[in-house]
Amino acid sequence: MPATDLSLLIEAAEKAGDIALQFTGPEAKRWDKPEGAGPVTEADLAVNAMLEDMLPAARPGYGWLSEETEDSAARQDRRCTFIIDPIDGTRSFAEGSATWAHSLAVADKGEVTAAVVYLPRRDLMYTAAKGRGAKLNGRPVHVSDRAGLEGAAVLAAKPNIQGVHWRSGRAPGFKRSHRPSLAYRMACVAEARFDAMMTLRASWEWDIAAGDLIIREAGGICTDRAGVPLRFNNPHPQLNGVVAGGPAMHGALMAALSPHSPGLPNR
């Protein structure tokens, strides 16, 4: 049930925060993953170990997908699967910044039904359960109702505004900002701190699963870069980018984006 799964995810996120905060980011041991897959720290691994002990034990019938666990095809045989990023924004964590998050979700037949994005250093807990709305620290949140792109506040990395990605040959006149954690970017849209977010890179499921539900339960629309609703627990757990915002903003971005633009590299 989404409601009881959400309670479990909240408890797990709080414990994850307690563990991560025991480490000082710049002093935590750090490694680079093979093939340029990014950094990992001892904090990522410690959080992942706790979650991998706690969550499957509480839901033994669920599958498991985590950035820091070797993937297994066994999750494909499960109706429900945990989708976990122990620390989203590892580079930010390793630099000593406060902008990193624990991202925890449950997908039921490919649809996320319970989700948490927790930033312990910022004391921000974003939560959602299917059909129950989205909340920030227990307070209901809703996406922006802004309609036009001109002057809108949009979270996007700089490569996304290259002219090749837009029908007109140039990006619309929105105000671009960036945050290092993709899960946090999505949560910021859910609470209307920003009007929309987008990434044209192929996106790992563990980075976006929790944010997908939080945005949708906040009244927004969240799709891939082609406008296709996101589905999770895929054999290869990567999706075709993310475009999200209020219904009007999402529609405006999709109308402005070129359907023929090249994808951005994963790194």
Residue, then its C-alpha position, 0 to 999 in steps of 0.5 A: m500500500p502506498a501509504t504504509d510504503l511511504s511511512l517506511l521510506i520516511e523512516a529509512a530516509e531519516k536513518a540515511g540522513d543520520i548516517a550521512l551526517q556522520f561523514t564530513g564530505p571533503e574528508a570522506k574516502r572517495w573513488d571514481k567509478p569505472e567508465g566515467a560513471g562519477p564519484v562514490t564515497e564511503a558515505d554513499l556505501a554506508v547509506n546503501a548498506m543500511l537501506e539494503d538491509m532495512l528495506p528488503a527485510a521490511r518488504p521481502g517481496y519487493g525488488w531492489l534497484s540502487e545506484e550503489t548495488e550491482d543490478s540483478a535481473a531478479r527485480q524484473d520478476r517483482r511487482c514492486t521494486f525499491i528504486i534508491d539513490p543513497i546520495d544524489g549529488t555525490r560531488s556536492f556532498a564530497e565538496g562539503s555542500a548542503t545540496w545533496a539528497h537521499s532519493l527513495a521510491v517504490a514502483d508498482k508495475g512500473e509506476v511510482t507509488a511512494a516517494v521521498v526526497y530528503l535533504p538532511r543538511r537543509d532539513l527538507m523532506y519531500t514526500a508523496a504517496k499515490g493519490r495522497g498529494a505531495k508534501l514538504n515537511g508535512r505541508p502540502v505543495h503544488v506546482s507553479d501555475r505559470a503558463g509562459l516560458e518568457g521570464a519563467a524560472v527553469l532548472a536546467a544545466k547549461p548544455n540544455i539551452q544550446g540552440v540545436h535543442w529548440r525548434s526556433g534555433r535558440a532557447p526561449g527567454f526563461k531564467r535558467s538556474h541549476r542545482p547539483s541534485l537531480a532529485y532536488r531539482m524535481a522537488c523544487v518544481a513540486e513546491a513551485r520554487f521553480d516553474a519547470m525543470m528539464t534534462l536532455r541527458a539519458s537519466w538513471e531511474w534512481d535519480i528521478a523515480a522519487g521526483d516523478l511522483i512528487i511532481r505528479e502528486a503536486g499537480g504537475i506533469c513529468t515525462d521524458r524529453a519526447g513527452v512520454p510518461l515515465r515508467f520504471n523498473n526497466p531492464h536497462p534502468q535509464l530513461n530518455g531525459v526528463v521534462a517537468g512542470g505545471p501542465a501549462m509550462h510542461g506543454a510550453l516546453m514540449a512545444a518549444l523543444s525540437p523533436h530532432s535534437p541530439g541527446l546529450p552525453n551521459r557525463 
